[in-house]
Amino acid sequence: MFDIIYIIMQYSIRVVGIYTYETGMKFLRFGKGSALSFLVAIFILGFTLLYIKLFYKEEV
């Protein structure tokens, strides 16, 4: 799926995943790429915890 989005878009839109990949691997900025990956992971973790708290109710 990654390669299809990358080929179709060709720099017209920057998805966070593609931007992180390009920063870390293409431009060899490993520190910034690592930091972006960490921030994305924290965002996904927060969203997941919020989703679980809101939509999963314990049944008695």
C-alpha positions in Angstrom: 0.0 0.0 0.0 2.9 2.4 0.7 4.3 2.2 -2.7 1.0 2.9 -4.4 0.4 6.1 -2.4 4.0 7.1 -3.0 3.8 6.6 -6.7 0.4 8.3 -7.2 1.0 11.4 -5.1 4.6 12.3 -6.2 5.1 15.2 -3.7 1.6 16.7 -4.2 0.6 15.8 -0.7 2.7 14.8 2.3 1.2 12.0 4.4 2.9 11.7 7.8 4.2 8.2 7.1 5.8 9.2 3.8 7.3 12.4 5.4 8.8 10.3 8.2 10.2 7.8 5.8 11.7 10.4 3.5 13.2 12.3 6.4 14.8 9.3 8.0 15.8 7.2 5.0 16.0 9.4 1.9 17.5 12.5 3.4 19.5 10.5 6.0 18.2 12.5 9.0 17.9 9.6 11.3 17.3 11.6 14.5 14.5 13.6 13.1 12.9 10.5 11.4 13.1 8.7 14.7 11.6 11.6 16.6 8.7 11.8 14.1 8.1 8.0 14.4 8.0 8.3 18.1 5.5 11.2 18.0 3.3 9.3 15.6 3.4 6.2 17.9 2.4 8.4 20.9 -0.4 9.9 19.0 -1.8 6.5 18.0 -1.4 5.2 21.5 -3.4 8.2 22.9 -6.1 7.8 20.3 -6.4 4.1 21.0 -6.7 4.6 24.7 -9.3 7.3 24.2 -11.2 5.0 21.8 -11.1 2.1 24.3 -12.3 4.3 27.1 -15.2 5.8 25.2 -16.5 2.8 23.3 -15.8 -0.3 25.3 -18.1 -0.6 28.3 -17.8 -3.4 30.8 -20.9 -5.6 30.8 -22.2 -6.9 34.1 
